[in-house]
Amino acid sequence: MTTATTSGARTPTLALAALGVVYGDIGTSPLYTIKEIFGAGHHPVPITHFNVLGMMSLILWSLLVVVTMKYVVMILRADNKGEGGIMALMALVLRAVGHSPYSRGLMLLGLFGAALFYGDSVITPAISVLSAVEGLEVAAPGLAPYVIPITLLVLIALFIVQRHGTAKVGRFFGPIMMLWFLVLAVIGVHNIAQYPEVLLALSPHHAVQFFLEQPKLGFFSLGASVLALTGAEALYADMGHFGRKPVQMAWFGVVLPALVLNYFGQGALLLGDPSAVENPFYRSIPDWALYPMIGLSTVAAIIASQAVISGAYSMTRQAIQLGYVPRLLVQHTSSHEHGQIYIPAVNWALLTIVMALVVGFGSSSNLAAAYGIAVTGTMLCSTVLAFIVVRHIWHWHWAPSALVIGSFLTVDIAYFSSNMLKVKDGGWFPLVLAALVFFAMTTWKRGRMLLNKRLSEDSLPLDLFIQGTGGVTAVPGTAIFLSSQANAVPHALLHSIKHYKCLHQRIIILHVHIHDEPYVGGEARVQVERVNEQFYTIGIHFGFMDELDLPAALAYCAPHGVEFDLMDTSFFLGRETLIPRLHSEMVLWREKIYIAMYRNAGSITTYFGIPPNRVVELGSQVVL
């Protein structure tokens, strides 16, 4: 069987798997979107024949323009060697523009979009699970007081099992979500059959007329209708797990038809029975199927939450390896799946914030106000970065670039502006969270640059050092000194010779490079340079999605004539104690925050997978 045939045969399987990871978020939007538009929202749209057709048309064409045309058709092509997500897109864009005057602005924009993604990562589990459990209020109103406690128990269980990974249960996600989308479609067809006139909304002129005749109401309605688009960023962020074609196949073959049918079915229900607005999703289900549907909805919400939680782990690892976040403990939960990771610090932080959201906001309707800003803000950042891609990488002429991206940008700005009206109603939360994350990222990046600058100023050229160590006693074994610069003497080496009065027979100056490409492999993994019989400089190259395993990477040095016996090798690491300085390049209070982050960062030993019993740490003080 040829490679192409094999790939073609696997595409449907990958498309099924993509349903369980990529489309969980957007797939659970029917639980709350229509209710927010017509009933529980902060600016509810009155239920009239004209308004229902207008909103159904708006949802349909928003799905076609924003999700289908922008993400599925265009942005999925803007991959960073197969990887997607706003961090990967930012790295791709910065590599394309180089050291241009606006590269820093693009970096900051990408970081803010990434920071907003964390808002999505905490709101999605809260609103999805809470919306599903709220079905109990429809089935048995007396159970209403138990909705919040049940939601919290489900969420606690979800975050507790994260450390075990999703390798075992993940294989069931795709089939369960396939069942979910089929049920959505069947419910939608049943309701449309009761009021088929809703199909008139397939024409975009209903949405246009709605905005022309009621521009103010139309603008307000965007704040709720955007909920139908939540999860669009997941299409791009999770592309690396499945590839572009399976993600596109799942969207066009299953997700889009099911969502449209269900939204139109809820619209048909409201046309026939406006009182169903209290919960159009569950009111469109027969009484006998209500409890099974609550169970299926809860499972679908858990799967949707799992997708964004995993996305937060992946985003954090990318940010760590690109130098925007301090080192954190990253655990691999599967020996087969490269992307299956677990970051305890992120997991418990997310759980704490999610529980606070559920208790603090109290209902999915209140949470919906906070949801839109996180989603539309990230979309807006992605669109701006996509313009750089089409101009500098795809080399489109400025006219089609401005026309296509300008159209998407207009839609994004309209949605974002409408959601900004909900800041005081809850929209402040993702903005505050994003601002805190953005501040932490930029502070860490700036502090690292300042620290490297100070270490560089105090460093000694390697060739001068070697010339002065001719008569120093050599002891058996290999010593590896990590350095941020290839041709400078690490501080740990200077302290080592100062205290031990000797050098090892073989000394390796090792510098690690994290590239803005997802993966680096093969011959590009290592660069070996022999300085003399005793000294070597070795460069180890990783991509921002690679597993940082230094001992494994050192094995690539064997073809270059340098082999390592870990039992005869010692790793010398510098442990700097940072001291703030009044008149520095960072303000004093920000320096102190960076120093606190630096002090609490994870161990280099664990981060690079170095055996702890082979590590020697030597301390020094650095004045920032």
Secondary structure, DSSP 8 states (H G I E B T S, - for coil): --HHHHHHHHHHHHHHHHHHHTSHHHHTGGGTHHHIIIIISSS-----HHHHHHHHHHHHHHIIIIIIIIIIIIGGG--BTTB-SHHHHHHHHHHHHTT-TTHHHHHHHHHHHHHHHHHHHHHHHHHHHHHHHTHHHHH-GGGGGGHHHHHHHHHHHHHHGGGG-STTTHHHHHHHHHHHHHHHHHHHHHHHHH-GGGGGGGSTHHHHHHHHH-HHHHHHHHHHHGGGGTTHHHHHHTHHHH-HHHHHHHIIIIIHHHHHHHHHHHHHHHHH-GGGGGSHHHHTS-GGGHHHHHHHHHHHHHHHHHHHHHHHHHHHHHHHHTTSS-----EE--SS-TT-EE-HHHHHHHHHHHHHHHHHH-SHHHHHHHHHHHHHHHHHHHHHHHHHIIIIIS---HHHHHHHHHHHHHHHHHHHHHHHTTGGGTTHHHHHHHHHHHHHHHHHHHHHHHHHHHHHHT--BHHHHHHTTTTSEEEEEEEEEE-SSTTB--HHHHHHHHHHSEEEEEEEEEEEEEESSS---GGGGEEEEE-SSSEEEEEEEEETTS---HHHHHGGGGGGT----GGGEEEEEEEEEEE--TTSSS-HHHHHHHHHHHHTS--HHHHTT--GGGEEEEEEEEE-
